[in-house]
Amino acid sequence: MLSNILKNRRLRMGSFATALTVVFIAVLIILNMIVSAISERFPVQLDLTTGKIYELSDETIEYLRTVEKDVNIYVLATEDSFGSPNEYYLQACETIKKFPQYNSRIKVQFIDLAKDPAFESKYSSYSMGTRDILLECGSKVQVVKTSDLFNLENDSSTGYTYIRSSRTDEAITSAIMNVTSDYTPKIAILSAHSSFDASAFSSLLSQNNFEVVTQDLLLEEIDPEAEAAVLFAPSEDLDEAQLDKLDEFLDNGGQKGKTLLYFASANQSQLPNLEAFLSEWGIVMEDATLYETNYSRIYNYSPYYSIVDFVNTEIYEDTSAYLLMPNARVMDTAYTERDSRTVEVLLKFGSTAKALPNDAAEDFDIESAETYAFPALIQSTLQKSAGNANATGTAMLESHVVVSSSAMSCESSLLNGSTFVNGKYYIALLNSLLGRESNFSITAKTLDTTTLTMTNFQILSIGAAFAIIIPLVILIVGVVVWLRRRHK
């Protein structure tokens, strides 16, 4: 009986078909697993959008292939929640996921802070929130704020801030360059008769891979290994000994290569010694407060909270962004060139700004005050030849004194918020002064709605393929198989 069953043609054909089906399904499952594994490592997806908005730029891909250190990219949200707010967040999410595909040393992991308190505890010293991105390479850590992934624009008529374009590619690549770099500049934050809280600025520096030291200018010499020193709005004047320390730091034994970044404030009293020092560098501090008369250039309805214009566009390219200088001290340049020094205005207020004297009476008429596009940030550069002054192509040694009119421009809300680019600008400024090439410039991507256009011939061809050719091929194959089985 068993032999009869085995000889049964229909049973044999049915068993063969079942086995073939099982094998086919198994192959599909294995193939799907292989494709899934490959897709996590290699770029197998096709971006059919017009501007390739979900792809990394050629510049980024070329750079990623040179990275030889392990980099962990932690996205502080679940993958679903990170990309859910709108299409720009979805684009940012897909872009970040592309980075490991071009270098196996780069890993991306999504972290739900609510379910992983140990992670938050480990990095508690870093200012981070939901949807921020934390990058780690060895002992180096950098936090990229969510707002840093986009170019934002404020609608003055509604007060609403919206995303103008995505710069995720550029922001993450710059952060990778920072954490993998062997160059970590040291910055000295100087305390000298100042009550200004510089913790937000120090945190900003640390998160962008600067080594920060705090020093008392009254008691200590400035660390000779520091490449820049920062002084915030002293309320009392500096004495001769303290000014000598600044001179010695900037001279650096004749080798130059140092930078002093000074933040002034309208609340300061007159500081004749410090102001004389700055005057030698071509920067004149006035005993007046900046008062903006154009209400389209102020923030929070205050004429003392003024938005500035970018003069030097090489430091920060997005000149349409907003940079705020609150409670600013009026200052100006004394000269353009003198005694090997060159003075340049980097930021300026609007031409509708006025100087309100700090000793003005209550009945002072602001309309009678001088109207002028006062400088908001001035850089003075002292150059010295590194060799024979008459030699062709001789390198120049440089030290810089940079003065900002507003210490309040370094408050936490302005350095870390999304409306203003104060933090981004000051980091870009220091990178430029110290020669740290960490700013990676890539064209921002706008998610404009586009349509797929086709000619009539293309439309007819695709329609004929799906409506006629493919069904006809399936029909022919089916008839052939049926005829072959019929005559066996």
Secondary structure, DSSP 8 states (H G I E B T S, - for coil): -HHHHHH-HHHHHHHHHHHHHHHHHHHHHHHHHHHHHHHHHS------STT-TTS--HHHHHHHTT--S-EEEEESS-HHHHT-S-HHHHHHHHHHHHGGGG-TTEEEEE--TTT-HHHHHHTTTS---TT-EEEEETTEEEEE-GGGGEEEEEETTTTEEEEEEE-HHHHHHHHHHHHH-S---EEEEEESS-----HHHHHHHHHTT-EEEEEETTT----TT-SEEEEE--SS---HHHHHHHHHHHHGGGT---EEEEE--TT----HHHHHHHHHTTEEEEEEEEEE--GGGEETTEEEEEE-EES-TTT-S-TTS--EEET-EEEEES-SEETTEEEEEEEE--TTEEEEETT--TT--GGGS-B---EEEEEEEEEEESS-TTSTT--EEEEEEEEES-GGGGSHHHHH-SS--HHHHHHHHHHHHHT---------B----------HHHHHHHHHIIIIIHHHHHHHHHHHHHHHHHT-
